[in-house]
């Protein structure tokens, strides 16, 4: 199991700002999405289906962005 450490410094007792920075870093690393996905057990067949749907969604998104000549 890989452990990831994220370091956020609290400057001038501004905990709210440090928390905001931490949440942004977690979102950029995809940690929140991973926690949400692992909250409940997912059968291997469901995981495979979800990954295929995600890949198709990425392909459609790339197709929309790509100019057609």
ZIBEL-V559591 format. One record per pair of residues at least 12 apart in sequence whose ideal C-beta (glycine too) atoms are under 10 Angstrom apart, sorted by the first residue. I is the first residue (numbers start at 0). J is the second residue. D is the distance in Angstrom with one decimal. If there is no record, write none. Layout:
BEGIN
i: (I:I)
j: (J:J)
d: (D:D)
END
This chain:
BEGIN
i: (3:3:3:5:5:5:5:5:5:5:6:6:7:7:7:7:7:7:7:8:36)
j: (25:28:30:20:21:24:25:27:28:30:21:24:19:20:21:22:23:24:25:20:49)
d: (9.6:7.1:7.3:9.5:6.6:5.3:6.8:9.9:7.4:8.1:9.3:9.2:9.4:5.2:4.6:9.6:9.6:7.1:9.9:8.7:8.4)
END
